[in-house]
Amino acid sequence: MDPVRTAPTTDGVAALGMILESYGVSVATADLQALAERWQGKWGTAEPVRLETLVRIGERGSLHPIGPGLGQGGGGWSAGLARDHIRRGYPVLGLFRPSLLTADQADGDQPDRYMVLMGFEGDYMLYHDPAVPDGAERRIHANELDRARADASLSRIGV
């Protein structure tokens, strides 16, 4: 992330890049960012790229969006629904309030950001946060994940 917060956030395109790579499509985050800015225009430092822009980029990379909804409100995404998609082999891209995910990220001023749900162990979901150096395979209880997703500025959006 930009330490002085002068550039748009890149967590959405970085998370999408991780999903694309898992399907054999390797694209630099800077290239995805440039494409998103070309299609959407620049967005603010404290706001996420629009989900519709990420979906459009994913479709260009041969991904097909699935899930209950793609707009604000997201059609009711939850940890349970994400678990069902992951069980079928599909990662889930979602928008979260990061201050609710772990105690070491308790800064309430952090903007919401996209993360990838990629697995589960019992009642815990495994996620990747592209905005932190040790963001791979973090764990969170499903109830806490649902709260972090519901409290995001655009609640329960995902694909």
Phi and psi in degrees as GROMACS dihedral restraints (atoms count N, CA, C in turn):
[ dihedral_restraints ]
;  ai    aj    ak    al  type     phi  dphi    fc
    3     4     5     6     1   -73.9    20    10
    4     5     6     7     1   115.9    20    10
    6     7     8     9     1   -63.9    20    10
    7     8     9    10     1   -26.0    20    10
    9    10    11    12     1  -101.4    20    10
   10    11    12    13     1     4.1    20    10
   12    13    14    15     1    54.8    20    10
   13    14    15    16     1    51.5    20    10
   15    16    17    18     1  -107.3    20    10
   16    17    18    19     1   -12.6    20    10
   18    19    20    21     1  -113.4    20    10
   19    20    21    22     1   156.1    20    10
   21    22    23    24     1   -59.2    20    10
   22    23    24    25     1   152.3    20    10
   24    25    26    27     1   -65.4    20    10
   25    26    27    28     1   147.0    20    10
   27    28    29    30     1  -113.5    20    10
   28    29    30    31     1     2.7    20    10
   30    31    32    33     1   -61.0    20    10
   31    32    33    34     1   -36.5    20    10
   33    34    35    36     1   -63.9    20    10
   34    35    36    37     1   -48.2    20    10
   36    37    38    39     1   -72.0    20    10
   37    38    39    40     1   -32.2    20    10
   39    40    41    42     1   -66.1    20    10
   40    41    42    43     1   -42.2    20    10
   42    43    44    45     1   -65.5    20    10
   43    44    45    46     1   -42.5    20    10
   45    46    47    48     1   -62.8    20    10
   46    47    48    49     1   -39.8    20    10
   48    49    50    51     1   -59.5    20    10
   49    50    51    52     1   -38.0    20    10
   51    52    53    54     1   -64.0    20    10
   52    53    54    55     1   -42.0    20    10
   54    55    56    57     1   -66.2    20    10
   55    56    57    58     1   -45.6    20    10
   57    58    59    60     1   -57.5    20    10
   58    59    60    61     1   -44.2    20    10
   60    61    62    63     1   -62.2    20    10
   61    62    63    64     1   -35.1    20    10
   63    64    65    66     1   -65.5    20    10
   64    65    66    67     1   -19.1    20    10
   66    67    68    69     1  -103.9    20    10
   67    68    69    70     1    14.3    20    10
   69    70    71    72     1    87.2    20    10
   70    71    72    73     1    11.6    20    10
   72    73    74    75     1  -109.7    20    10
   73    74    75    76     1   109.3    20    10
   75    76    77    78     1  -102.7    20    10
   76    77    78    79     1   118.7    20    10
   78    79    80    81     1  -137.5    20    10
   79    80    81    82     1   136.7    20    10
   81    82    83    84     1   -67.2    20    10
   82    83    84    85     1   143.2    20    10
   84    85    86    87     1   -57.1    20    10
   85    86    87    88     1   -38.9    20    10
   87    88    89    90     1   -61.2    20    10
   88    89    90    91     1   -37.0    20    10
   90    91    92    93     1   -68.8    20    10
   91    92    93    94     1   -41.0    20    10
   93    94    95    96     1   -65.0    20    10
   94    95    96    97     1   -39.9    20    10
   96    97    98    99     1   -62.6    20    10
   97    98    99   100     1   -44.5    20    10
   99   100   101   102     1   -62.1    20    10
  100   101   102   103     1   -41.5    20    10
  102   103   104   105     1   -64.8    20    10
  103   104   105   106     1   -43.6    20    10
  105   106   107   108     1   -61.8    20    10
  106   107   108   109     1   -41.9    20    10
  108   109   110   111     1   -68.3    20    10
  109   110   111   112     1   -33.3    20    10
  111   112   113   114     1   -67.1    20    10
  112   113   114   115     1   -41.1    20    10
  114   115   116   117     1   -80.0    20    10
  115   116   117   118     1   -38.6    20    10
  117   118   119   120     1  -103.4    20    10
  118   119   120   121     1   -24.6    20    10
  120   121   122   123     1    86.7    20    10
  121   122   123   124     1   169.1    20    10
  123   124   125   126     1   -70.3    20    10
  124   125   126   127     1   147.0    20    10
  126   127   128   129     1  -118.3    20    10
  127   128   129   130     1   166.7    20    10
  129   130   131   132     1   -73.4    20    10
  130   131   132   133     1   168.8    20    10
  132   133   134   135     1   -73.0    20    10
  133   134   135   136     1   -23.6    20    10
  135   136   137   138     1  -108.8    20    10
  136   137   138   139     1    14.9    20    10
  138   139   140   141     1  -126.3    20    10
  139   140   141   142     1   150.3    20    10
  141   142   143   144     1   -84.6    20    10
  142   143   144   145     1   156.8    20    10
  144   145   146   147     1   -60.3    20    10
  145   146   147   148     1   149.4    20    10
  147   148   149   150     1   -68.1    20    10
  148   149   150   151     1   140.8    20    10
  150   151   152   153     1   -58.7    20    10
  151   152   153   154     1   -37.6    20    10
  153   154   155   156     1   -60.4    20    10
  154   155   156   157     1   -35.2    20    10
  156   157   158   159     1   -67.0    20    10
  157   158   159   160     1   -43.8    20    10
  159   160   161   162     1   -63.3    20    10
  160   161   162   163     1   -40.0    20    10
  162   163   164   165     1   -62.0    20    10
  163   164   165   166     1   -44.9    20    10
  165   166   167   168     1   -61.0    20    10
  166   167   168   169     1   -42.2    20    10
  168   169   170   171     1   -65.2    20    10
  169   170   171   172     1   -43.6    20    10
  171   172   173   174     1   -59.8    20    10
  172   173   174   175     1   -40.6    20    10
  174   175   176   177     1   -63.9    20    10
  175   176   177   178     1   -35.1    20    10
  177   178   179   180     1   -65.2    20    10
  178   179   180   181     1   -28.1    20    10
  180   181   182   183     1   -91.8    20    10
  181   182   183   184     1    18.5    20    10
  183   184   185   186     1    74.5    20    10
  184   185   186   187     1    17.1    20    10
  186   187   188   189     1   -88.5    20    10
  187   188   189   190     1   151.8    20    10
  189   190   191   192     1  -120.5    20    10
  190   191   192   193     1   118.0    20    10
  192   193   194   195     1   -67.8    20    10
  193   194   195   196     1   137.5    20    10
  195   196   197   198     1  -133.2    20    10
  196   197   198   199     1   160.0    20    10
  198   199   200   201     1   133.8    20    10
  199   200   201   202     1   176.4    20    10
  201   202   203   204     1   -75.8    20    10
  202   203   204   205     1   -18.6    20    10
  204   205   206   207     1  -175.8    20    10
  205   206   207   208     1   154.5    20    10
  207   208   209   210     1  -118.3    20    10
  208   209   210   211     1    -2.3    20    10
  210   211   212   213     1  -107.0    20    10
  211   212   213   214     1  -172.3    20    10
  213   214   215   216     1   -57.7    20    10
  214   215   216   217     1   136.2    20    10
  216   217   218   219     1    94.6    20    10
  217   218   219   220     1   -27.3    20    10
  219   220   221   222     1    60.8    20    10
  220   221   222   223     1     6.8    20    10
  222   223   224   225     1    70.7    20    10
  223   224   225   226     1    16.6    20    10
  225   226   227   228     1    90.4    20    10
  226   227   228   229     1    33.6    20    10
  228   229   230   231     1   -58.1    20    10
  229   230   231   232     1   140.1    20    10
  231   232   233   234     1  -146.2    20    10
  232   233   234   235     1   169.9    20    10
  234   235   236   237     1   -61.3    20    10
  235   236   237   238     1   -37.9    20    10
  237   238   239   240     1   -63.3    20    10
  238   239   240   241     1   -44.1    20    10
  240   241   242   243     1   -67.2    20    10
  241   242   243   244     1   -40.5    20    10
  243   244   245   246     1   -61.4    20    10
  244   245   246   247     1   -41.5    20    10
  246   247   248   249     1   -59.0    20    10
  247   248   249   250     1   -40.9    20    10
  249   250   251   252     1   -62.3    20    10
  250   251   252   253     1   -42.5    20    10
  252   253   254   255     1   -67.6    20    10
  253   254   255   256     1   -41.7    20    10
  255   256   257   258     1   -63.4    20    10
  256   257   258   259     1   -41.3    20    10
  258   259   260   261     1   -57.7    20    10
  259   260   261   262     1   -32.9    20    10
  261   262   263   264     1   -85.4    20    10
  262   263   264   265     1     2.0    20    10
  264   265   266   267     1    98.0    20    10
  265   266   267   268     1    13.2    20    10
  267   268   269   270     1  -110.3    20    10
  268   269   270   271     1   122.7    20    10
  270   271   272   273     1   -70.1    20    10
  271   272   273   274     1   158.2    20    10
  273   274   275   276     1  -121.7    20    10
  274   275   276   277     1   126.6    20    10
  276   277   278   279     1   -96.2    20    10
  277   278   279   280     1   123.7    20    10
  279   280   281   282     1  -140.6    20    10
  280   281   282   283     1   160.1    20    10
  282   283   284   285     1  -100.0    20    10
  283   284   285   286     1   132.8    20    10
  285   286   287   288     1  -134.5    20    10
  286   287   288   289     1   154.8    20    10
  288   289   290   291     1   -87.3    20    10
  289   290   291   292     1   104.9    20    10
  291   292   293   294     1   -64.6    20    10
  292   293   294   295     1   -28.6    20    10
  294   295   296   297     1   -65.5    20    10
  295   296   297   298     1   -15.4    20    10
  297   298   299   300     1   -96.3    20    10
  298   299   300   301     1    -4.0    20    10
  300   301   302   303     1   -82.3    20    10
  301   302   303   304     1   -48.3    20    10
  303   304   305   306     1  -143.3    20    10
  304   305   306   307     1   155.5    20    10
  306   307   308   309     1   -63.8    20    10
  307   308   309   310     1   -31.8    20    10
  309   310   311   312     1   -76.5    20    10
  310   311   312   313     1    -3.0    20    10
  312   313   314   315     1  -120.4    20    10
  313   314   315   316     1    44.1    20    10
  315   316   317   318     1   -79.5    20    10
  316   317   318   319     1     4.4    20    10
  318   319   320   321     1   -67.7    20    10
  319   320   321   322     1   108.1    20    10
  321   322   323   324     1   -69.9    20    10
  322   323   324   325     1   -11.8    20    10
  324   325   326   327     1   -86.3    20    10
  325   326   327   328     1    -4.0    20    10
  327   328   329   330     1   -65.5    20    10
  328   329   330   331     1   135.7    20    10
  330   331   332   333     1   -69.8    20    10
  331   332   333   334     1   154.5    20    10
  333   334   335   336     1   -59.9    20    10
  334   335   336   337     1   150.4    20    10
  336   337   338   339     1  -147.8    20    10
  337   338   339   340     1   159.3    20    10
  339   340   341   342     1   -81.9    20    10
  340   341   342   343     1   142.2    20    10
  342   343   344   345     1  -140.3    20    10
  343   344   345   346     1   163.3    20    10
  345   346   347   348     1  -110.8    20    10
  346   347   348   349     1   123.2    20    10
  348   349   350   351     1   -86.3    20    10
  349   350   351   352     1   127.6    20    10
  351   352   353   354     1  -133.1    20    10
  352   353   354   355     1    -1.7    20    10
  354   355   356   357     1  -175.3    20    10
  355   356   357   358     1  -179.3    20    10
  357   358   359   360     1  -155.6    20    10
  358   359   360   361     1   152.8    20    10
  360   361   362   363     1  -137.3    20    10
  361   362   363   364     1   105.6    20    10
  363   364   365   366     1    61.3    20    10
  364   365   366   367     1  -124.9    20    10
  366   367   368   369     1   -87.9    20    10
  367   368   369   370     1     6.0    20    10
  369   370   371   372     1  -106.6    20    10
  370   371   372   373     1   139.4    20    10
  372   373   374   375     1   -99.5    20    10
  373   374   375   376     1   144.1    20    10
  375   376   377   378     1  -101.9    20    10
  376   377   378   379     1   132.7    20    10
  378   379   380   381     1  -138.6    20    10
  379   380   381   382     1   161.1    20    10
  381   382   383   384     1  -118.1    20    10
  382   383   384   385     1   126.0    20    10
  384   385   386   387     1  -107.8    20    10
  385   386   387   388     1   105.3    20    10
  387   388   389   390     1   -71.3    20    10
  388   389   390   391     1    -7.2    20    10
  390   391   392   393     1   -88.9    20    10
  391   392   393   394     1    -6.7    20    10
  393   394   395   396     1  -124.3    20    10
  394   395   396   397     1   146.7    20    10
  396   397   398   399     1   -59.1    20    10
  397   398   399   400     1   -36.8    20    10
  399   400   401   402     1  -105.2    20    10
  400   401   402   403     1    40.3    20    10
  402   403   404   405     1   -80.1    20    10
  403   404   405   406     1    -5.0    20    10
  405   406   407   408     1   -78.1    20    10
  406   407   408   409     1   139.1    20    10
  408   409   410   411     1    51.5    20    10
  409   410   411   412     1    48.8    20    10
  411   412   413   414     1   -79.0    20    10
  412   413   414   415     1   157.6    20    10
  414   415   416   417     1  -121.6    20    10
  415   416   417   418     1   143.9    20    10
  417   418   419   420     1  -150.2    20    10
  418   419   420   421     1   142.7    20    10
  420   421   422   423     1   -63.9    20    10
  421   422   423   424     1   143.3    20    10
  423   424   425   426     1   -56.0    20    10
  424   425   426   427     1   -38.4    20    10
  426   427   428   429     1   -64.9    20    10
  427   428   429   430     1   -40.8    20    10
  429   430   431   432     1   -68.1    20    10
  430   431   432   433     1   -37.2    20    10
  432   433   434   435     1   -62.6    20    10
  433   434   435   436     1   -44.3    20    10
  435   436   437   438     1   -60.9    20    10
  436   437   438   439     1   -38.6    20    10
  438   439   440   441     1   -67.6    20    10
  439   440   441   442     1   -41.5    20    10
  441   442   443   444     1   -65.1    20    10
  442   443   444   445     1   -31.7    20    10
  444   445   446   447     1   -79.0    20    10
  445   446   447   448     1   -41.4    20    10
  447   448   449   450     1   -68.2    20    10
  448   449   450   451     1   -31.8    20    10
  450   451   452   453     1   -88.0    20    10
  451   452   453   454     1    -0.2    20    10
  453   454   455   456     1   -67.0    20    10
  454   455   456   457     1   157.5    20    10
  456   457   458   459     1   -57.5    20    10
  457   458   459   460     1   -36.7    20    10
  459   460   461   462     1  -113.3    20    10
  460   461   462   463     1    95.1    20    10
  462   463   464   465     1   -70.0    20    10
  463   464   465   466     1   141.2    20    10
  465   466   467   468     1    58.2    20    10
  466   467   468   469     1    28.3    20    10
  468   469   470   471     1   -87.4    20    10
  469   470   471   472     1   147.9    20    10
  471   472   473   474     1  -179.2    20    10
  472   473   474   475     1   172.3    20    10
